[in-house]
């Protein structure tokens, strides 16, 4: 699911307010801070902890 969201970014690697999944269109204002903050938070939660990396 995370990689699917990343695949919806535009050529500048940013997301808009909304995504029409069926048409693969980005709707609304650019850049959308909440979307980008969500991506950063999700990446942090999906990544291994720094003290676990060898």
C-alpha positions in Angstrom: 0.0 0.0 0.0 2.9 2.4 0.8 4.5 1.8 -2.5 1.2 2.3 -4.3 0.8 5.7 -2.7 4.3 6.6 -3.7 3.5 5.6 -7.3 0.7 8.3 -7.4 3.2 11.2 -6.9 3.6 13.6 -9.8 6.8 14.4 -11.7 8.0 16.6 -8.8 7.4 13.7 -6.3 4.5 15.5 -4.5 0.9 14.7 -3.9 -2.2 16.8 -4.0 -5.1 16.9 -1.6 -6.9 14.0 -3.2 -6.4 11.2 -5.6 -8.9 9.6 -8.0 -7.6 6.0 -7.9 -9.6 4.8 -10.8 -8.4 7.6 -13.2 -5.0 8.0 -11.5 -5.6 11.7 -11.3 -4.4 14.1 -8.6 -7.1 16.6 -7.5 -6.8 19.7 -5.4 -4.0 21.9 -4.2 -0.3 21.3 -4.5 1.8 20.6 -2.6 -0.3 19.1 0.2 1.7 19.1 3.4 -0.6 16.6 5.1 0.0 14.0 2.4 3.8 14.5 2.5 3.8 14.4 6.3 1.9 11.1 6.1 4.4 9.6 3.7 7.3 10.6 6.0 5.5 9.2 9.1 4.7 5.9 7.3 8.2 5.5 6.1 9.5 6.1 9.6 7.2 3.4 11.0 8.0 0.9 8.2 11.8 1.4 8.5 13.9 -0.6 11.0 14.9 1.3 14.2 18.3 2.9 14.0 19.6 0.8 16.9 18.6 -2.3 15.0 20.6 -1.5 11.8 24.0 -3.1 11.7 
